[in-house]
Amino acid sequence: MTSTLVHAIYIFIAYLIDRIIGDPRLLPHPVILIGKSIRLLEKVIRTVIVKENYLKLAGLLHPLIITGLEWETRFGRLKQTIFYERCRS
């Protein structure tokens, strides 16, 4: 089988699993958490910064801050997992 066909089969199987199992009800979806963090950061920026020019600069930095926080969250979790596994062994 070609690698394209194998990838298509993996995607189809993942789709079926997602349709059968779905998202857990107890945990919020990561996109919801990211949306909440975006709203919170925007509130903080708008209360701290009042000048229009600085708001434009903050608007440029806003996606970088959110992306950086998301990256650090995931990378930090990975570091915790690796540290935990090393301590266990």
N, C-alpha and C positions, 0 to 999 in steps of 0.2 A: 504494500500500500504506500501511496505517496504521503509525504508529510502533510500536505494540504488536506487530504482526505482524513488523516488521523486527527488533525486539529478540528475539522468539521464534526467528526464523531464525538470528540471531547466536548465541544460546545453544545452539541445536541444532548448529550448525557447530562451535562451540567444544567441545561435548561429543564430537562425532565425532573431532575432532583429538586431544583428550585420550585417547580410547579407542584411537586408532591409534598415536599417538606415545608417550603416557604421560610419566612423570617420568624425568629422566635418572638413571641408576644411580650416577654418580659424585658428584652433588651431593645433600646431604641436603635433605629438604623443610623449608621455613621453619618449619612447625609443630613439627617435631622440635627445631630450634634454639631456638625459644621455650620449649618444654617443658624443655630442658636449662638454659636461663637461669633459669627459674622455680625448678627444683630447687636450682641453685647459690645463688641469692639466698636461698632459704629456709634452706639450711644456714648461710649467713653470718649471717642474722638470728638464728637459734636459738643460734648460738655466742656472738654478741656480746650479745644481750639475754636476760636471765634472768628478770626480773620479769614476772609475768603481765599486769599492766596495760600495760606497755610492749609486750608481745607482741601484745596486742589492737590497739594503735595501729599497730604494724608490719604487722599483718594488713590494716589499712585502707590503709596506704600501699603495700603490696606490689603490687597491681594497677596503681597509678599509676606506680610505678617501672618495672615491666616495660613498660607501655604507652609511657612516656616514652623508655625506652631503645630500644624498637622504632622509635618515631617518629624519634628522632635518628639511628638507623642508616640508615633509609630516606632521610631528608632530607639527611643527610650524604653519602650516596652520590649523591643528585641534585646536590648542590652540587659534588661532585668531578667529575661528568660535565659540568656546565655550565662549570666552570673549565677542564677539559681541552679542551672544544670551543672555548672562547675563545682558549686558548693555541695551538691548532692553526691557527686562522684568522688 
